[in-house]
């Protein structure tokens, strides 16, 4: 399952992929701060969310997020 973040920047179109909707939203905000525009997040099912619809983006289920958080925590504490 992968979310795509598409945006236009001064050198053309950029596409990034993230595993969760929260990570995709974080990347979209980062891209906006760096001057990208026309930012969209596309869900694994193909639903396209424009930046004005980011509030409607479905949340990643807690069980999937907690597994990823646990893995991240373990790798940073070693």
PyMOL commands that set and color helices and strands:
alter all, ss='L'
color gray80, all
select helices_A, chain A and resi 21-33+51-56+62-76
alter helices_A, ss='H'
color red, helices_A
select strands_A, chain A and resi 3-9+12-18+37-42+48-50
alter strands_A, ss='S'
color yellow, strands_A
deselect
rebuild
show_as cartoon
